[in-house]
Amino acid sequence: MLLGGCAASPAPDPALLQYDPALLTGERLFGHSLDTDLAPDADVTGADAAMRAYVEEKVQDAHLSVTRLRQLIQALLDDGYFVNASYNPDETLTAAEAFRSRTGNCLSYTNLFVALAREAGLDAVYQVVDVPPSWAADSGFLIRYTHINVLMRGMTLDRGYGEIVTVDFNVLQPDPEHARRPVSDAYAASLYYANHSVDLLRRNRLREAFAYLRRAIELEPRNADLWVNLAAVYGSRKDIASAIEAYEVALQIDPRSRAALAGLARSHANSGNAALAAIYEEQARNYLEANPYYHLAVAQAEYLRNEHAAALESINRALQLEKRSGRLHFVKGLIEEQLGDLDAARASYRLAKRYGVSNRQKLERIERAVGLGRF
């Protein structure tokens, strides 16, 4: 499995991690340490002269920060930035590169906006959102995409929004209940290098891919997903012992990492240690069963196959684990509607609305169908 896009997990002090430094030098795969020039320095969040001039021209010296934010967003939209046609999920760019090309993926757009917002005197920081992951298969690797956006600190749109304002360039927006937290510029830069590593691996440019991944880990060694990526690189070259070492580092950071547990199960099975493989496989399965969004994914798949009774059982298992999720209640309402239980669907949609997820047309249609008028 390879990290793509963005991801995060709380982790211990890097100084406490136990691993052989040779895991990161390249010696085990190439017989010598790789040149650092293979992954050159990039100013991921820096603004160049053209960007500074743009902000000076487009953003007026308004007293309210929210006014400057709106001026910046409107200017970018008027000038053709952030339109669907320019979105490229496989193109990870620095802020300056995204400004010049007017294209990129969510991380590229986020880099660009953070840099411009700061030039406009706004307190913009990176924020990761723990959304259920989406997946894609490419070139023999399983790639997981997750979520990053911009947190505007100390800003209020109106009294109803409180102090949290975010700017998001992802195609799918996160639900309100998903946990989120600010991360450093170094963390964001590590994602930039990690994305380039994934792209290089897909093009079979192993030396450069390893060098970029090493730089990502050096910038943010507490991201378990990066060590899972490293293990995947070793595993793809049949160095099972090194893959196991890298997976074990990932577990030091996040003992509940299903990717690391599943990788260890697979690696030990490949090395002939069936007993250890079974232990890690069981741990991975247990953590999966304890994840409400795993059961949500199962319910959605069953729903699409018109297996509505099975989908209802799966979504109920999810709700046993996470009762205050608007998204889960909304999906339950969809399933109940297909099963013809409109009273139950109405109750689920009401709970979804209470927890921040609403579709007014569905609510009104269900209310009319059960003879109670508008919701």
Residue pairs with C-beta under 8 A, 6 or more apart in sequence:
1 141
1 142
1 143
1 144
1 228
1 229
1 232
1 259
1 262
1 263
2 141
2 142
2 143
2 144
2 198
2 201
2 228
2 229
2 232
3 143
3 144
3 146
3 191
3 194
3 198
3 223
3 225
3 226
3 228
3 229
4 136
4 143
4 144
4 145
4 195
4 198
5 89
5 105
5 106
5 107
5 145
5 146
5 147
5 148
5 191
5 195
6 106
6 107
6 128
6 145
6 146
6 147
6 148
6 191
7 128
7 133
7 144
7 146
7 191
7 223
7 225
8 128
8 130
8 146
8 181
8 183
8 187
8 223
9 223
9 224
9 225
9 253
9 254
9 257
11 222
11 223
11 224
11 253
11 254
12 222
12 252
12 253
13 222
14 221
14 222
16 252
17 221
17 222
17 249
17 252
17 253
18 249
18 252
19 245
19 246
19 248
19 249
20 245
22 28
23 230
23 242
23 245
23 246
23 249
24 214
24 217
24 218
24 230
25 33
25 34
25 214
26 32
26 33
26 34
26 207
26 210
26 211
26 214
27 33
28 234
28 239
28 242
29 206
29 210
29 233
29 234
29 237
29 239
30 207
30 210
34 207
34 210
34 211
34 214
35 211
36 211
36 215
38 207
38 208
38 211
38 212
39 193
39 196
39 208
39 211
39 212
39 214
39 215
42 94
42 189
42 192
42 193
43 94
43 95
43 96
44 94
44 95
44 111
44 185
44 188
44 189
44 192
45 94
45 95
45 111
45 114
45 115
45 185
45 188
45 189
46 94
46 95
46 96
46 115
47 55
47 95
47 96
47 115
47 116
47 118
47 119
48 96
48 99
50 96
50 99
50 100
51 95
51 96
51 99
51 115
51 116
51 119
52 119
54 75
54 99
54 116
55 72
55 116
55 119
55 120
58 71
58 72
58 75
59 68
59 71
59 72
59 75
59 120
60 67
60 68
60 71
62 68
62 71
65 121
65 122
65 123
65 152
65 154
65 155
66 155
66 156
66 157
66 165
68 120
68 121
68 122
69 117
69 120
69 122
69 152
69 155
69 165
69 167
71 120
72 116
72 117
72 120
72 122
73 167
76 82
76 113
76 116
79 102
80 86
80 102
81 102
81 109
81 112
82 109
82 169
86 102
86 103
86 104
87 103
87 104
87 105
87 109
87 171
88 103
88 104
88 105
89 105
89 106
89 145
90 105
90 199
91 103
91 104
91 105
91 108
92 104
92 105
92 107
92 108
92 192
92 195
92 196
92 199
93 101
93 103
93 104
93 108
93 111
93 112
94 108
94 111
94 192
95 111
95 112
95 114
95 115
95 116
96 115
97 104
97 108
98 104
98 108
98 109
98 111
98 112
99 112
99 115
99 116
104 112
105 195
106 147
106 148
106 149
106 169
106 170
106 171
107 148
107 188
107 191
107 192
107 195
109 169
110 126
110 148
110 149
110 150
110 169
110 188
111 188
111 192
113 124
113 150
113 167
113 169
114 124
114 125
114 126
114 150
114 188
117 124
117 150
117 152
117 167
118 124
122 152
122 155
123 152
123 153
123 154
123 155
124 150
124 151
124 152
124 153
124 167
125 150
125 151
125 153
125 182
125 183
126 148
126 149
126 150
126 151
126 182
126 183
126 184
126 185
126 187
126 188
127 148
127 149
127 150
127 151
127 166
127 180
127 181
127 182
127 183
128 146
128 147
128 148
128 180
128 181
128 183
128 187
129 146
129 147
129 148
129 149
129 174
129 178
129 179
129 180
130 146
130 147
130 178
130 179
130 180
131 146
131 147
131 172
131 174
131 175
131 178
132 293
132 296
132 297
133 144
133 145
133 146
134 144
134 145
134 146
134 172
135 142
135 143
135 144
135 145
136 142
136 143
136 145
137 143
138 202
139 201
139 202
139 203
139 204
140 236
141 198
141 201
141 202
141 232
141 236
143 198
144 225
144 259
147 170
147 174
147 178
148 170
148 188
148 191
149 166
149 167
149 168
149 169
149 170
149 174
150 166
150 167
150 168
151 164
151 165
151 166
151 180
151 182
152 165
152 166
152 167
153 163
153 182
154 163
155 163
155 165
156 162
156 163
156 165
157 165
168 174
174 180
175 325
175 326
175 327
175 356
175 357
176 326
176 355
176 356
176 357
177 324
177 325
177 326
177 327
177 355
177 356
186 219
186 220
187 219
187 220
187 223
189 219
190 215
190 216
190 217
190 219
190 220
190 223
190 226
191 216
192 216
193 212
193 213
193 215
193 216
193 219
194 212
194 213
194 216
194 225
194 226
194 229
196 212
197 209
197 210
197 212
197 213
197 216
197 229
198 209
198 229
200 206
200 208
200 209
200 212
201 209
201 233
201 236
206 233
206 237
209 233
210 233
213 226
213 229
213 230
213 233
216 223
216 226
217 223
217 226
217 227
217 230
220 226
222 253
223 253
224 250
224 251
224 253
224 254
224 257
224 260
225 250
225 257
225 259
227 246
227 247
227 249
227 250
227 253
227 260
228 246
228 247
228 250
228 257
228 259
228 260
228 263
230 246
231 242
231 243
231 244
231 245
231 246
231 247
231 250
231 260
231 263
231 267
232 243
232 263
234 240
234 242
234 243
234 246
235 243
235 263
235 266
235 267
240 267
240 270
240 271
241 271
243 263
243 267
244 264
244 267
244 268
244 271
247 260
247 263
247 264
247 267
248 260
248 264
250 257
250 259
250 260
250 263
251 257
251 260
251 261
251 264
254 260
256 287
258 284
258 287
258 288
258 291
261 280
261 281
261 283
261 284
261 287
262 280
262 281
262 284
264 276
264 277
264 280
265 277
265 278
265 279
265 280
265 281
265 284
266 277
268 274
268 276
268 277
268 280
269 277
288 294
290 321
291 321
292 317
292 318
292 319
292 321
292 322
292 325
292 328
293 318
294 318
295 314
295 315
295 317
295 318
295 321
296 314
296 315
296 318
296 327
296 328
296 331
298 314
299 311
299 312
299 314
299 315
299 318
299 331
299 335
300 311
300 331
302 308
302 310
302 311
302 314
303 311
303 331
303 334
303 335
303 338
306 338
308 335
308 338
308 339
309 339
311 335
312 332
312 335
312 336
312 339
315 328
315 331
315 332
315 335
316 332
318 325
318 328
319 325
319 328
319 329
319 332
322 328
324 355
325 355
326 351
326 352
326 353
326 354
326 355
326 356
326 357
326 358
327 352
327 357
329 348
329 349
329 351
329 352
329 355
329 357
330 348
330 349
330 352
330 357
330 358
330 359
332 348
333 344
333 345
333 346
333 348
333 349
333 352
333 362
333 366
334 345
336 342
336 344
336 345
336 348
337 345
337 362
337 366
342 366
342 369
342 370
343 370
345 366
346 363
346 366
346 367
346 370
346 372
349 358
349 359
349 362
349 363
349 366
349 375
350 363
350 375
352 358
353 363
360 375
363 375
364 374
364 375
366 375
367 373
367 374
367 375
368 374
